[in-house]
């Protein structure tokens, strides 16, 4: 059996650059024809976010001043990549621990990437509350989860603690900002890099994997 290229993608579901980065990584995989084992890992940009979240504009205004120029810049980048990002739909900065918990469990079902894309879309394109258990149950139903199972997972303190521990572990490994992509368990790519950066890393990693395969 040929070894598949391993890719780790560390992200937060409330991070627009992570949405853009995942899109670019997936486009690069398609362009290069690489069948990779892509695993998504949780990161919490603000681990102290309460379950009800924060008012997004108020929070950013306290840190950076008027957030509208920031929104416009990110929207322009996203739209250039075919993502109809519209911050007028996004009112809250949610806690993502529960959503990450579902993404973690989707790995074993083979639906992890699909669920992550759906959660990004729900938050950034539809303005839905991805911290709400009922919303999560609705979104995850298309990815192998029964509604009762979703409610059980996202209200289980032990499950949420596992997710928090995994996010903390990435921080301990030196990840301070997301997205962060690790290709072939060797090369780290910080940020939502241009498509050609991902393509170059994939081709180099594939060459390395091919060279290690027995002839």
C-alpha positions in Angstrom: 0.0 0.0 0.0 1.4 3.4 -1.0 1.9 5.9 1.8 -0.4 8.9 1.5 0.9 12.4 2.2 0.0 13.5 5.6 -1.2 17.1 6.0 -2.2 18.7 9.3 -4.3 21.9 9.2 -4.6 23.8 12.5 -7.4 26.3 12.5 -10.2 28.1 14.3 -13.7 28.0 12.9 -14.2 31.7 13.8 -11.1 32.8 11.8 -11.8 34.1 8.3 -8.2 33.5 7.2 -8.7 29.9 8.1 -11.6 29.6 5.8 -9.5 31.2 3.0 -6.5 29.0 3.9 -8.5 25.8 3.7 -9.9 26.8 0.4 -6.5 27.5 -1.0 -5.1 24.3 0.4 -7.9 22.2 -1.2 -7.4 24.0 -4.5 -3.7 23.2 -4.4 -4.4 19.5 -3.7 -6.8 19.4 -6.6 -4.3 21.2 -8.9 -1.5 18.9 -8.0 -3.6 15.8 -8.1 -2.5 14.8 -4.6 -4.6 12.4 -2.6 -3.5 13.5 0.9 -4.6 12.4 4.4 -5.7 15.9 5.5 -6.5 16.1 9.2 -8.0 19.2 10.8 -7.0 20.2 14.3 -8.6 22.7 16.7 -7.1 26.0 17.8 -8.8 28.6 20.0 -7.9 32.2 19.1 -9.5 33.2 22.4 -9.9 30.3 24.9 -11.7 32.6 27.3 -14.6 33.2 25.0 -17.8 32.5 26.9 -20.4 30.0 25.5 -22.6 33.0 24.4 -19.7 34.5 22.5 -18.9 38.2 22.1 -20.3 41.0 20.0 -17.8 40.9 17.1 -17.7 44.6 16.3 -17.4 45.7 19.9 -14.6 43.3 20.5 -12.6 44.3 17.4 -13.3 48.0 18.1 -11.7 47.7 21.5 -8.6 46.1 20.1 -8.1 47.8 16.7 -10.5 50.7 16.4 -13.0 50.8 13.5 -13.2 47.2 12.2 -14.9 48.0 8.9 -11.6 48.5 6.9 -10.4 45.1 8.2 -13.7 43.5 7.2 -13.4 45.0 3.7 -9.9 43.8 3.2 -10.7 40.2 4.2 -13.9 40.2 2.1 -11.9 41.3 -0.9 -9.3 38.6 -0.5 -12.0 36.0 0.1 -14.1 37.0 -2.9 -11.0 36.8 -5.1 -10.9 33.2 -4.1 -14.5 32.6 -4.9 -15.8 32.9 -1.3 -18.7 35.3 -0.9 -17.7 36.5 2.5 -20.0 39.2 3.9 -19.3 40.5 7.4 -22.7 42.3 7.5 -24.1 38.8 8.2 -21.7 38.1 11.1 -22.7 39.7 14.4 -21.1 37.5 17.0 -17.6 36.1 17.7 -18.6 32.6 18.9 -17.0 30.1 21.2 -15.9 27.3 18.8 -15.1 24.6 21.3 -18.4 22.7 20.7 -18.0 23.0 16.9 -14.4 21.8 17.0 -15.6 18.8 19.1 -17.8 17.7 16.2 -15.1 18.2 13.7 -12.8 16.1 15.8 -15.4 13.2 15.8 -16.1 13.6 12.1 -12.5 12.5 11.4 -13.4 8.8 12.1 -16.5 9.1 9.9 -14.6 10.5 6.9 -16.6 13.7 6.9 -14.2 16.0 8.7 -13.5 18.3 5.8 -17.1 18.5 4.7 -18.3 19.4 8.2 -15.6 22.0 8.6 -16.5 23.6 5.3 -20.2 23.6 6.4 -19.4 25.2 9.7 -17.2 27.9 8.1 -20.1 28.6 5.7 -22.7 28.7 8.4 -20.8 31.2 10.4 -19.2 33.5 7.7 -21.7 33.2 4.8 -25.0 32.6 6.6 -24.5 34.3 9.9 -25.6 31.3 12.0 -24.5 30.7 15.6 -22.1 27.8 15.4 -22.0 27.7 19.2 -25.7 26.8 19.5 -26.4 23.1 20.0 -29.5 23.1 17.9 -27.7 24.8 15.0 -24.8 22.4 15.3 -27.3 19.5 15.2 -28.8 20.8 12.0 -25.5 21.4 10.3 -23.9 18.1 11.3 -26.9 16.0 10.3 -25.6 15.9 6.7 -22.2 14.5 7.9 -23.1 11.3 9.7 -24.4 12.7 13.0 -27.8 12.1 14.6 -29.2 15.2 16.3 -29.3 13.5 19.7 -25.7 12.5 19.3 -24.6 16.1 18.5 -26.4 17.4 21.6 -24.7 14.8 23.8 -21.3 15.6 22.4 -21.5 19.3 22.6 -22.8 19.3 26.1 -20.4 16.8 27.5 -17.8 18.6 29.7 -15.3 15.7 29.1 -15.6 16.0 25.4 -15.1 19.7 25.4 -12.1 19.3 27.7 -10.5 17.0 25.2 -11.0 19.6 22.5 -9.5 22.3 24.7 -6.5 20.1 25.5 -5.8 19.5 21.8 -5.9 23.2 21.1 -3.6 23.9 24.0 -1.2 21.2 22.7 -0.8 23.0 19.4 -0.1 26.2 21.2 2.5 24.4 23.3 4.1 23.2 20.1 4.6 26.8 19.0 1.5 27.6 16.9 0.6 31.1 17.8 -1.6 32.1 14.9 -3.8 30.2 12.4 -4.2 28.8 9.9 -1.1 26.7 10.2 -0.4 23.9 7.8 2.1 21.1 8.3 2.9 19.2 5.1 4.4 15.8 5.3 5.0 16.1 9.0 7.9 18.4 8.2 7.2 21.7 6.6 5.2 24.3 8.4 3.3 26.9 6.4 1.9 29.8 8.5 -1.1 31.7 7.3 -3.4 31.6 4.3 -0.6 31.7 1.8 -1.1 32.2 -1.9 -2.0 29.1 -3.9 1.4 28.7 -5.5 3.0 28.4 -2.0 0.8 25.4 -1.2 1.3 23.9 -4.6 5.1 24.1 -4.3 5.1 22.5 -0.8 2.8 19.7 -2.0 5.0 18.9 -5.1 8.2 18.9 -3.0 6.5 16.7 -0.4 5.2 14.3 -3.0 8.7 14.1 -4.6 10.1 13.2 -1.2 7.5 10.5 -0.5 8.0 9.0 -4.0 11.7 8.9 -3.4 11.2 7.0 -0.2 8.9 4.4 -1.8 10.5 1.0 -2.7 11.0 0.5 -6.4 
